[in-house]
Amino acid sequence: MSILSLPDISINIPYDDDICLMVLGGRAPSSDWLASLNFQSETWAVDKGLEFCLDAHITPDMLIGDCDSSSSSAWRRSVELGVPTAKFDSDKDLTDFQLALDIFDKNQKRESLKGIFLSGAFGGRFDHLWSLVISFLHRSQNYIPVGMADDEEGMIFLRGKSSLTADFSKAPEAISLLSFSQECAGVSIKGAKWPLNDVELEYSRPYSISNRAVGNDVRVDIGRGLLGFYWKW
């Protein structure tokens, strides 16, 4: 188990410490929030995510994109800093994020899977967010989709028999459980206003949303499936 420390929340999750932070070009996380993250072994910028990194005084370890949303000055700055870059034509079938996942996948040693955590993922158009989440969860089996967050909302993914404990320093506006498989079996949540104990959640019938934390600690358990634990500040 590892402790993933984000501002105002610490999450005990069943992953190793080797996590790549990918900063995407959606809603910008606050610079202070992004700069405070220290759990990642490396940071990748995806197109406009480069600007968010530079604003937070983070030099990414890799830059991927078509430069259609990031400024040319940010790209020039990245070149000056010696950041390895994979630049693509803007007329393409895959999104910049899907290309980033493919490049990450090719670089992995199959005997030891790295985790990926996203920021700059929320906000904007629904079709972008839908494509992003589905791609993140299912594009490859050669990385672990740990979660995604910014200073407004976040989500951690649990797969198979596993659990997490979230320690909030302030109460979130809402917490939710979302099934990303046809069903999630053996799901429990403690420390919530409406607890669940060993229930089955269905992809087609999402009802476990807009719950409330009743204390600092919330525990989530899952026996089978793919589950998202979501919070909104």
C-alpha positions in Angstrom: 0.0 0.0 0.0 1.1 3.5 -0.8 -0.1 6.9 0.4 -1.0 9.3 -2.4 -0.8 12.8 -0.9 -2.8 15.6 -2.5 -3.7 18.9 -1.0 -6.4 18.4 1.6 -6.6 14.6 1.0 -4.3 11.6 1.6 -5.3 8.4 0.0 -4.0 4.9 1.0 -4.0 3.0 -2.2 -2.8 -0.5 -3.3 -0.1 0.6 -5.7 3.6 1.0 -5.8 5.3 4.3 -5.5 6.3 4.4 -9.2 3.7 6.8 -10.6 3.9 9.0 -13.7 2.0 12.3 -13.5 0.5 13.3 -16.9 -0.6 16.9 -17.1 -3.2 17.3 -19.8 -4.8 20.4 -21.5 -8.2 20.5 -19.9 -9.1 22.7 -16.9 -6.0 24.2 -15.5 -5.1 23.0 -12.0 -3.9 25.9 -9.8 -0.2 26.4 -10.1 0.3 26.1 -6.3 -1.8 22.9 -6.2 0.2 21.3 -9.1 3.6 22.4 -7.7 2.8 20.8 -4.3 2.5 17.3 -5.8 5.5 15.1 -5.0 4.3 11.5 -5.4 5.4 11.2 -9.1 8.6 9.6 -10.3 8.2 11.6 -13.6 6.0 14.2 -15.2 4.7 14.1 -18.7 3.1 17.2 -20.4 0.4 16.6 -23.0 0.1 19.7 -25.3 -1.4 22.6 -23.3 -0.5 20.7 -20.1 3.0 22.1 -20.9 1.8 25.6 -20.0 0.4 24.3 -16.7 3.7 22.7 -15.9 5.8 25.7 -16.7 3.4 28.0 -14.7 4.0 25.7 -11.7 7.8 25.8 -12.3 7.8 22.1 -13.3 10.1 21.0 -16.1 8.4 17.9 -17.7 10.3 14.7 -18.5 8.4 14.3 -21.7 6.2 16.5 -24.0 3.7 15.1 -26.4 1.2 16.8 -28.7 0.4 18.7 -31.8 0.9 22.2 -30.5 -2.7 23.2 -31.4 -3.7 24.3 -27.9 -0.3 25.1 -26.3 1.5 28.4 -27.2 4.5 28.3 -29.5 6.4 30.2 -26.8 5.8 27.4 -24.3 7.1 24.9 -26.9 10.2 27.0 -27.5 10.8 27.2 -23.8 10.5 23.4 -23.6 13.1 23.0 -26.3 15.4 25.4 -24.5 15.1 23.2 -21.4 16.0 20.1 -23.3 12.6 18.3 -22.8 12.3 15.2 -25.0 9.4 15.9 -27.4 7.1 13.9 -29.6 5.3 16.3 -31.9 2.4 15.2 -34.2 0.4 16.7 -37.0 -2.9 18.2 -35.9 -4.8 16.2 -38.6 -4.8 12.8 -37.0 -7.2 10.1 -35.7 -5.9 9.8 -32.2 -6.0 12.4 -29.5 -2.8 13.7 -27.9 -3.6 11.8 -24.7 -4.1 8.5 -26.6 -0.8 9.0 -28.3 0.8 9.8 -24.9 -0.6 6.5 -23.5 0.7 4.6 -26.5 4.2 6.1 -26.1 4.2 5.4 -22.4 3.0 1.8 -23.1 5.9 1.2 -25.5 8.4 2.4 -22.9 7.3 0.1 -20.1 9.1 -3.0 -18.9 6.4 -5.6 -18.8 7.6 -7.2 -15.6 6.9 -4.0 -13.5 3.9 -1.9 -14.3 4.0 1.8 -13.6 1.0 3.8 -12.4 -0.4 6.9 -14.2 -2.1 9.8 -12.5 -3.7 12.7 -14.5 -4.2 16.4 -13.9 -5.7 18.9 -16.3 -8.2 16.2 -17.2 -11.5 17.7 -16.0 -13.5 20.6 -17.5 -14.4 21.4 -21.0 -16.4 19.3 -23.4 -18.2 16.1 -22.4 -17.0 14.1 -25.5 -13.4 15.0 -24.6 -13.8 13.8 -21.0 -15.6 10.6 -22.0 -12.9 9.7 -24.5 -10.2 10.5 -22.0 -11.6 8.3 -19.2 -12.4 5.4 -21.4 -9.0 5.6 -23.1 -7.3 5.9 -19.7 -9.0 2.8 -18.3 -8.9 0.5 -21.3 -6.2 1.5 -23.8 -3.6 -0.8 -22.4 -2.9 -3.4 -19.7 0.7 -2.3 -19.4 0.1 0.6 -16.9 -2.1 1.2 -13.9 -4.7 4.0 -14.1 -4.4 5.3 -10.6 -6.6 8.4 -10.7 -7.1 12.0 -11.8 -7.5 15.2 -9.9 -7.1 19.0 -9.7 -8.0 21.5 -7.0 -11.8 21.2 -7.8 -12.4 17.5 -8.1 -10.8 14.1 -8.3 -11.3 10.4 -8.7 -9.3 7.3 -7.8 -9.8 3.9 -9.5 -9.9 0.5 -7.8 -9.7 -2.7 -9.8 -10.5 -6.2 -8.5 -10.4 -7.1 -4.8 -8.9 -3.9 -3.2 -9.6 -1.0 -0.9 -8.6 2.6 -0.2 -8.8 4.9 2.8 -9.2 8.6 2.1 -8.2 11.0 4.9 -9.8 14.5 4.2 -8.4 17.6 5.9 -11.7 19.4 5.0 -15.1 18.0 4.1 -15.7 17.6 0.4 -18.9 18.9 -1.1 -19.8 15.3 -2.4 -18.3 11.8 -2.7 -19.5 9.2 -5.2 -18.9 5.6 -6.2 -19.0 5.0 -10.0 -19.0 1.5 -11.6 -16.8 1.5 -14.8 -17.5 -2.3 -15.4 -20.8 -3.9 -16.0 -21.0 -4.6 -12.3 -18.9 -4.0 -9.2 -19.4 -6.7 -6.6 -18.7 -6.6 -2.9 -18.7 -2.8 -2.7 -18.7 -1.1 0.8 -18.2 2.5 1.9 -17.7 3.5 5.5 -17.4 7.0 7.0 -20.2 8.3 4.7 -23.7 9.6 5.6 -25.2 6.8 3.5 -22.9 3.8 4.0 -23.0 0.7 1.8 -22.1 -2.8 2.9 -21.2 -5.6 0.4 -23.5 -4.3 -2.4 -23.4 -4.7 -6.2 -23.1 -1.5 -8.3 -24.1 -1.6 -11.9 -22.7 0.4 -14.8 -26.3 0.9 -16.2 -27.8 2.0 -12.9 -25.5 4.5 -11.2 -27.1 5.5 -7.9 -24.3 5.8 -5.4 -23.6 9.5 -6.1 -23.7 12.7 -4.0 -22.9 11.0 -0.7 -21.4 12.9 2.2 -18.3 12.3 4.4 -19.3 12.3 8.1 -15.7 12.5 9.4 -12.1 12.8 8.2 -11.8 9.2 7.0 -13.7 7.3 4.3 -13.0 3.7 3.5 -14.0 2.0 0.2 -13.8 -1.7 -0.5 -14.5 -3.6 -3.7 -14.5 -7.4 -4.3 -14.7 -7.4 -8.1 -14.9 -5.0 -11.0 -13.6 -1.5 -11.8 -14.7 1.3 -9.5 -14.2 5.0 -9.3 -14.1 6.9 -6.0 -15.0 10.5 -6.8 -14.9 13.7 -4.7 -15.9 17.3 -5.4 -14.6 20.2 -3.3 
